[in-house]
Amino acid sequence: MFKFLPLMLLPILCFGQEQLSISSFDKTPDKWLLLKQSRQYISDNDSLNEHLVDLVKAFSVDSVLPSKSQRHRVAEAGWIISIFGYKWKALSMTKQKFVGTERDGIRVPSWPPHFTEYDVNFNLIPHTRKYIDFLWPGYVQKCEKNRFKRIKNLDEPPCIYPKTLENIDKYRLHCEITPPLDYVFMLNSKFYPCHRPNSSKEHHNIGTDHATFGMYGAFVADYNHTGGPELHPYEWIWWYDTHPDRLQEKMQTWFLGFMKEGSNRFRGWYPKKRPQVGQISVPFIFNLQNDTLNITLEHLVHDTFIPDAIVKLESVPSNASTLNFSTRHYAFQDNGLEKKVIVFQTSNPISGESMKTWFSDLNWDKENNLLTGYLNLGVSVANLYNAKLSFE
């Protein structure tokens, strides 16, 4: 955590502060109140953790898949086996968001890669009806096709609709990506486990084999195997910090990752020279009994920023600012909040127009003296950007 400026210095800095305006004055919704709960409370309840992680919004500008399927790219072999149905087929022609909890821990490969494949895999289980219903059509098509006749009983899970959570471990979404291969060891050190020996439980940013994650990417059926549903590749990944060693910490801390598929299997969907351009919106809640509200953004792993491509992100408002600062102060235009200041600190400035940040959906719950909203990050990079974001 970076040292914040003493409160006595804040009046000196009032001139030139960025101005924020409240957009609503409603009662804080129950899901947002989860941000006030202890990390221990969130860690102990998978469905509540999933509701919390689902508050995050993420997308990439290339959200529409240009073709229905992709195949392996191993000389002529990839084309030949695709004739016999060995390929990935889109279950949706637009990229999708999914939130679930690890069933059995992250699966990381050994080095070196097999051909260009080096998948970091998750098996995520949904505990909320929203994502159970999202996943169910993937199992409907799998059971209808019953590829290789692997399913012996079509009247058992996962081929019957899960009305309860009793057998929910049978309905996993397999989530995969080959991270940009030049950055595997940096990602393993700074962000999440990418090579052996390592695991979700052993990694200092996760700490358990049953963490809850949000992901965004291509929702597909993998007919290289039995046609099971996958998010492959996932582009955005995020999670709320519930590491067992930090359950007593009060700040709201998130880990965020934006990556391009590093293999050549999906080059029809992810051309090598096309930059990654996208946005993530992270929720926060501040108790307004405090006059200073702190935000800290730590850039963990990234490669070359591409400033020219940020114009593709049409959601960026005109009042968005670059990340070319170490500390920035925000004040409020609304009567009653004149003494409140948001102090936004970064681990280092990012020069140029390739990253943008702005606040949205600011709500002042006067009855409970709570401020909620989103901090938005727009990113344009060649291959990846990963960060740690905290609110206190």
Buried (B, 14 or more C-beta within 10 A) or exposed (E): EBEBBEEEEBEEBEEEBBEBEBEEEEEBEEEBBBBBEEBEBBBEBBBBBBBBBBBBBBBBBBBEBEEEBBBBBBEEEBEEBBEEEBBBBBBBEEBBBBBBBBBEBBBBBEEEBEEBBBBBBBBBBBBBEEBBEBBBEBBBBBBEBBBEEEBEEEEEBBBBEBEEBEEBEBBBBBBBBBBBBEBBEBBBBBBBBBBEEBBBBBBEBBBBBBBBBBBBBBBBBBBBBBBBBBBBBBBBBBBBBBBEEBBEBEBBBBBBBBBBBBBBBBEBBBEEEEBBBBBBBBBBBBEBEEEBBBBBBBBBBBBEBBBEBBEBBEBBEEEBBBBBBEEBBBBBEBEEBEEBBBBBBBBEBBEBBBBBBBBBEBBBBEEEEBBBBBBBBBBBBBBBBBBBBBBB
